[in-house]
Amino acid sequence: MNRPSDLPAQALTAVALTVNGRQVELHCAPAKRLAYALREELGLTGTKLGCDAGDCGACTVLVDGRQACACLMPVAQAAGRTVVTVEGLAPDGRLNRLQRAFLRHGAAQCGICTPGMLMAATDLLTRNPTPTEAEVRDALGGVLCRCTGYRKIIDAVLATATAESDAAPPAAGNAVGHRLPRLDGPAKVTGTEAFGADRAPAGALFLRVIRSPHPRARFTIGDLAAFCRSHPAVEGVITAADVPENSFAVFPTPKDQPVLADGHVRFRGEAVLGLIGEETAIRAIPAEAVPIAWEVLPALETPEQALAATGDWLHEFAPENVLCRGRVVRGDAHGALAGAAFTAEGEFRTGHVEHAYIEPEAGYAEVFDDGGRTRVRVWACTQTPYMDKEEVARVLRLAPADVQVVPSAIGGGFGGKLDVSVQPLLAVAAWKMRRPVRMVYTRAESMVSTTKRHPARIRARLGCDRNGHLVAVDFAGDFNTGAYASWGSTVANRVPVHASGPYAVPNVRALTRAVFTHNAIAGAFRGFGVPQACIATEALMDDLAMQCGQDRLAFRLRNALRAGGVTATGQTLTASVGMARCLEVLAPAWQGALDAVGVRNQAAAGTPLRHGAGIACMWYGIGNTVIANPSTMTIGLNRRGRFMLYNGAQEIGQGTYTIMPQIAADALGVPVTLIDQIHGDTDRTEDAGKSSASRQTFVSGNAARLAALDLRRRLCEMIGLTPAAALELDGTTLVGREAGVVRRLEIGALATDARGDVASGRGTFNPPTVPLDADGQGVPYATYGFAAQIAEVEVDVELGTVRVLHVHAAHDVGRAINPTLVEGQIHGGIAQGLGLALMEEYVSGRTDNLHDYLIPTAGDIPPITTFIVEDPEPIAPYGAKGVGEPALIATAPAIFGAIRHATGVRVDTAPCTPDRLLRLLRGGAR
Amino acid sequence: MMRARYLQPGSLPEALAALDGGGTILAGGTDFHPARDARAAAEDIIDITRIPELRRIEAGTHAVRIGATVTWSDVAAASLPPAFDGLKAAAREVGGAQIQNVGTVAGNLCNASPAADGVPALLALDARVELASRAGTRSISLAQFLLGPRRTARAPDELVTAVIVPAWPPGARGSFLKLGHRRYLVISIAMVSAVVACDATGRVTRAAVAVGACSAVARRLPALEARLPGMPGTAAPESVQASDLDVLAPIDDVRGTAEYRIEAARVLVRRALAQVVA
């Protein structure tokens, strides 16, 4: 047996082992961790790194058949042993049974946890081919997934024991509505998908950022030349002085965040300086060795402090530390509340929530010569390649055309990758060094430096008349936006529009403030503040229902917005208002849940367990709040008789690389299997906006449809038929049929455009909106998603613990382009909503890892019953609206309603941790 | 900078010889790397996973001996008396399966986290820790071994070679309850292990209860343990008094308040006892 005894831990040695059936000899330090050895020495980048600490399981491989974290195992321990990675599951390229089941069930969304999940499941299935669900959960319990809510993963593992088989792809014209397995799925289940850390030019340097340990401080940088002399591993340093235009932000004003702080930091974790060199050597330099002298200043830690801090502003442009105020006022809320038969009020708080995608931010940048033009290329995980391009160009003072952004596959985003992170840092470093530079955030760096969900303090008052019709909502919310603007104004503007819920309310007064503090930057996170608001208002809806003596579902149904209804912004909703329908389809489940609660409570008599059921509704405007958010798509037909969709709608796990072709295929009337794609490279696709605001299906989907119709019209013209003709491809022959006429056109030799297409189509769509006036009156969104969810819970009143037993979710999505993907979004949203409700609270400096910051595991997500309601939106592609954010919003309030039903206490703080709940149960205050 | 070596001794004497000059002992590695971040090891790493005799569980008449590199999965799969049911339950709660497959019982003790999942069950079992160095071998109680957070009585040249659990009366039963914010991969807010032996009439003959994550080092509850013998087992859970937990000194942290921990610990003690006397 190879025994590298007595060898320096960091010196190279030969370690022989079997990897995926092949004998290999690794030449590396014996203490090098197996995950890094697999990735760097063998190029097996299917093994992912999410935390480097055994907390997430993304690096799970099989060692002698048993699952182990490759990030924890020194390579010397693998000597003489058999290692199997995800690349070993389909050695001949044929997907195995488990991989196929993952694709059928939609068990991979972003795909970053997929290799770990597959390996953990393989360990189980090898020893136990017919496991129970509990055994599957136990086997997968060590792998975190942030996208799927685990249910489809569990289903896929269980399905391997069944005779289930793959369905045929949809015929021409039948792609929309089909459960098409995701088209980018095979790469995700074989480990070939390239995420941010998986690709870099040979010889790329590594950039490590030194960050502020203080929330507020002034600093001076000492003698860097001396530092570099004493640390020869440092090949370059970047500071604020190296950044041509040292400011960025998601909106044109204010561009308030520096790439590298210039003498003043505003939050713990702010980037100060970059060290460039070989990764291991650069990482090994203690941060304290870098000559930075800090003058620590008293930080404004809370919005209360920041609002009271007379004259002490974080930013000159924001007096009183208020970034933005949001306001929607309709009717006379105060007057109506004074006359209301019943009123309910309360104050509610939520904390910082971390996106906790399993992929830390990563990428590379390089300066390259493009036919005599010097350009910068950035490869990074992002939800918004086109914004990255603008921001990188701005920071380097280049023309946007001089920047190319190539998005990697993205290992989860949820809003957290809607701000630039590594992109400008890498670009500045590569520009200065004139060499490729790569970087990968550590888990702690990812958590401390990127955005969070806004903590909220909400005071709200609702009133209804004697019959239970809402008469007024009075809502005031302060949102802690942290040190820089990011998406704070979006939260402040979106929340008031939604504050009255999916209900018809004649009198609404909803005011918000986004407040600067020296906290982590709060930005975009699935729902932009609406989930926080929904926690408050849905709790008060329960209050009113109880006061009226009405069933909680019936009370909501009585007040539900319907077609023809008018919203708080004065918008008349003319179509696709499925709120009532969602409640109606849930009614049997609601009655069943209430009955089950009775039975369970009887059975639990004499025990500390109490059961309850809760229900909550939500609505959500699809797309940006008024601000233009157009998408453009193009599609061509090439000489090989295949269509090429130039798809810039960034895939973030939600399925844009699958549903855009589904939409385009049906618009063309051809099988989806004839469509190839080029994805999101800013040199090769047009701007399809951000993957945010649940907008891609509706907005980019429309663009894809319009592009396909445009191409269709041209093809029909070319073949001499009207646009009503049916088209098909017989090899490289385009065949058109119309009213008994059949025309054929050989396209294999036709002239092509620069992209190689013989014909192409283009489509652009921007949702029609009307700007809001000073009272927030106007048409902020072209269409809205609606949903209602029921949670059934079991509360242990001695420990304050809550177990969610079942969630029933009804979502009006207009039309489900791909029901499997829609369900996947709903499951994943519910899992994040459950985390928000019960366990997730980010505390900078204390929870900068995935064992102190807790997200739900495979054992925490209950069975989920999904009801897809399709009330089509006339201006949407095939009627389809978004579901990404709507999926999450109703979950926490439904859980809190269930806790209240079980115990009688109204939860006023998220997360409702066991100690908080026990205090409430004992009659204590927050 | 010192050139650190990576050593993989193949036998115990080799390991002890290597340790003579100090060094960091590495077994499952589940706490080794996370504690180190990206920094290179500055001292020798002594990897003890290539020493076959350390990877054994030996169940004898008088004691069960758990070798230093026995993993949590090994414990979960082992055939052990019911007194070990608490330890086996703890074995399934240490991280996820991929941690249990490599993480060791002895390593969990040496890491000396106040929230170490393995400690309460082994404390309740009256486990002893066997330490060896070139100078010889000694065995001390686990309570003596654990000095504080991240501190043990192991001398720099000593290797923990085994955890030894003296036999309990036949029929003694053990339990373990862990309270956390989620189902898997969780650092506990509080945890309790109980081991109780009863006579033929159901009266308690011997009882041990330990609480973890509620003090710098997991603690036994001596007042409660003194009260239980002679009592009908079924009466044990309800006999728990608030003052029994006075030996604990929990802190406020992100997982819970001190006040909550004490209250939860009392509930868990009652339930852990109920499991073993039912």
Boltz contact constraints between the chains, C-beta under 6 A:
constraints:
  - contact:
      token1: [A, 3]
      token2: [B, 8]
      max_distance: 6.0
  - contact:
      token1: [A, 5]
      token2: [B, 7]
      max_distance: 6.0
  - contact:
      token1: [A, 5]
      token2: [B, 8]
      max_distance: 6.0
  - contact:
      token1: [A, 7]
      token2: [B, 6]
      max_distance: 6.0
  - contact:
      token1: [A, 8]
      token2: [B, 3]
      max_distance: 6.0
  - contact:
      token1: [A, 8]
      token2: [B, 5]
      max_distance: 6.0
  - contact:
      token1: [A, 9]
      token2: [B, 4]
      max_distance: 6.0
  - contact:
      token1: [A, 9]
      token2: [B, 5]
      max_distance: 6.0
  - contact:
      token1: [A, 9]
      token2: [B, 6]
      max_distance: 6.0
  - contact:
      token1: [A, 9]
      token2: [B, 41]
      max_distance: 6.0
  - contact:
      token1: [A, 9]
      token2: [B, 45]
      max_distance: 6.0
  - contact:
      token1: [A, 10]
      token2: [B, 40]
      max_distance: 6.0
  - contact:
      token1: [A, 30]
      token2: [B, 6]
      max_distance: 6.0
  - contact:
      token1: [A, 31]
      token2: [B, 6]
      max_distance: 6.0
  - contact:
      token1: [A, 31]
      token2: [B, 45]
      max_distance: 6.0
  - contact:
      token1: [A, 53]
      token2: [B, 34]
      max_distance: 6.0
  - contact:
      token1: [A, 54]
      token2: [B, 30]
      max_distance: 6.0
  - contact:
      token1: [A, 54]
      token2: [B, 99]
      max_distance: 6.0
  - contact:
      token1: [A, 57]
      token2: [B, 96]
      max_distance: 6.0
  - contact:
      token1: [A, 57]
      token2: [B, 98]
      max_distance: 6.0
  - contact:
      token1: [A, 60]
      token2: [B, 98]
      max_distance: 6.0
  - contact:
      token1: [A, 66]
      token2: [B, 101]
      max_distance: 6.0
  - contact:
      token1: [A, 67]
      token2: [B, 97]
      max_distance: 6.0
  - contact:
      token1: [A, 67]
      token2: [B, 98]
      max_distance: 6.0
  - contact:
      token1: [A, 68]
      token2: [B, 98]
      max_distance: 6.0
  - contact:
      token1: [A, 68]
      token2: [B, 101]
      max_distance: 6.0
  - contact:
      token1: [A, 68]
      token2: [B, 102]
      max_distance: 6.0
  - contact:
      token1: [A, 69]
      token2: [B, 98]
      max_distance: 6.0
  - contact:
      token1: [A, 72]
      token2: [B, 29]
      max_distance: 6.0
  - contact:
      token1: [A, 72]
      token2: [B, 30]
      max_distance: 6.0
  - contact:
      token1: [A, 72]
      token2: [B, 33]
      max_distance: 6.0
  - contact:
      token1: [A, 76]
      token2: [B, 8]
      max_distance: 6.0
  - contact:
      token1: [A, 77]
      token2: [B, 49]
      max_distance: 6.0
  - contact:
      token1: [A, 139]
      token2: [B, 97]
      max_distance: 6.0
  - contact:
      token1: [A, 141]
      token2: [B, 96]
      max_distance: 6.0
  - contact:
      token1: [A, 141]
      token2: [B, 184]
      max_distance: 6.0
  - contact:
      token1: [A, 142]
      token2: [B, 96]
      max_distance: 6.0
  - contact:
      token1: [A, 142]
      token2: [B, 97]
      max_distance: 6.0
  - contact:
      token1: [A, 142]
      token2: [B, 98]
      max_distance: 6.0
  - contact:
      token1: [A, 283]
      token2: [B, 38]
      max_distance: 6.0
  - contact:
      token1: [A, 284]
      token2: [B, 39]
      max_distance: 6.0
  - contact:
      token1: [A, 284]
      token2: [B, 40]
      max_distance: 6.0
  - contact:
      token1: [A, 798]
      token2: [B, 267]
      max_distance: 6.0
  - contact:
      token1: [A, 799]
      token2: [B, 264]
      max_distance: 6.0
  - contact:
      token1: [A, 799]
      token2: [B, 267]
      max_distance: 6.0
  - contact:
      token1: [A, 839]
      token2: [B, 181]
      max_distance: 6.0
  - contact:
      token1: [A, 839]
      token2: [B, 182]
      max_distance: 6.0
  - contact:
      token1: [A, 843]
      token2: [B, 254]
      max_distance: 6.0
  - contact:
      token1: [A, 846]
      token2: [B, 254]
      max_distance: 6.0
  - contact:
      token1: [A, 847]
      token2: [B, 254]
      max_distance: 6.0
  - contact:
      token1: [A, 851]
      token2: [B, 187]
      max_distance: 6.0
  - contact:
      token1: [A, 852]
      token2: [B, 254]
      max_distance: 6.0
  - contact:
      token1: [A, 854]
      token2: [B, 181]
      max_distance: 6.0
  - contact:
      token1: [A, 854]
      token2: [B, 182]
      max_distance: 6.0
  - contact:
      token1: [A, 857]
      token2: [B, 182]
      max_distance: 6.0
  - contact:
      token1: [A, 857]
      token2: [B, 183]
      max_distance: 6.0
  - contact:
      token1: [A, 857]
      token2: [B, 184]
      max_distance: 6.0
  - contact:
      token1: [A, 857]
      token2: [B, 185]
      max_distance: 6.0
  - contact:
      token1: [A, 859]
      token2: [B, 183]
      max_distance: 6.0
  - contact:
      token1: [A, 859]
      token2: [B, 184]
      max_distance: 6.0
  - contact:
      token1: [A, 860]
      token2: [B, 182]
      max_distance: 6.0
  - contact:
      token1: [A, 860]
      token2: [B, 183]
      max_distance: 6.0
  - contact:
      token1: [A, 915]
      token2: [B, 256]
      max_distance: 6.0
  - contact:
      token1: [A, 915]
      token2: [B, 257]
      max_distance: 6.0
  - contact:
      token1: [A, 915]
      token2: [B, 260]
      max_distance: 6.0
  - contact:
      token1: [A, 918]
      token2: [B, 260]
      max_distance: 6.0
